[in-house]
Amino acid sequence: MTGSDALANRQLRTHLPATVPSWLRAWWHRARGAHLGAGAIIFPRAQLLRYPSNIRIGAEAIIKSDTHLCPCQPSATLSVGARTTIGFHTFIYASERVEIGTDCMIAPFVYIVDSDHGTAPSSNMNLQPNVTNPICIGDDVWIGAKAVILSGSTIGSGSVIAAGSVLRGAVPPGAIYGGVPAREIGRRW
């Protein structure tokens, strides 16, 4: 990490919740079975739902208030890499697997879900099983506010997903995607 990177990281951490309440929240989530790396911070009102023992949060990751992390099935897994920040009011639901890499920035109000409802015309949709397809988000990815990441998406390391985008599919490393549906609008490298 270069000097300017370290400075930016310290600036972010200057405004984190008080240490003792943060430590107590981390202890509570660990007691419920969640796997939290050293220095991971869970803000007040962030929720680790249903199967907390299937959630892994890397060292120094930050999960902000009103975020929902939810493995929806007993076998589902949800992992957040080290130093990744997940913004306020973000919902991440894993019916099979959602993997988020290290050093990612996920803005507020992002929705990430790895399943879809069945839509066969032979019965009501709410009676049909979910169809799942894992989501994999690489390292150093920035996902803008109110973006939606749908099942089966793979986002390469170093990519950017623009605010308000709806993504289903593969994003190559270093690409900038935006729109509804999201498509390549630029490159970082």
JOVEN-V295842 format. One record per backbone hydrogen bond with DSSP energy under -1.0 kcal/mol. NH is the residue of the N-H (numbers start at 0). CO is the residue of the C=O. If there is no record, write none. Layout:
nh = [NH/NH]
co = [CO/CO]
This chain:
nh = [5/6/7/8/9/10/11/12/13/14/15/21/22/23/24/25/26/27/28/29/30/31/32/33/34/36/39/40/42/45/46/48/50/53/54/55/56/57/59/60/61/62/63/66/67/68/69/71/75/76/77/78/79/80/82/83/84/85/86/88/89/90/91/92/93/97/98/99/100/102/104/105/106/108/110/111/112/113/115/122/126/127/130/132/134/135/136/137/139/141/142/143/145/146/147/148/149/151/152/153/154/155/157/158/159/160/161/163/164/165/166/170/173/174/175/176/177/181/182/184/185/187]
co = [1/2/3/4/5/6/7/8/9/11/12/17/18/19/20/21/22/23/24/25/26/27/29/28/54/56/36/60/62/42/66/68/48/50/51/77/34/79/37/57/83/40/85/63/89/46/91/93/72/95/53/97/55/99/58/80/103/61/105/64/86/109/67/111/69/76/134/78/136/81/140/84/142/87/146/90/148/92/130/119/123/124/115/113/96/152/98/154/101/158/104/160/107/143/164/110/166/132/149/168/135/170/138/155/174/141/176/144/161/178/147/153/156/171/185/159/182/165/177/175/175/173]
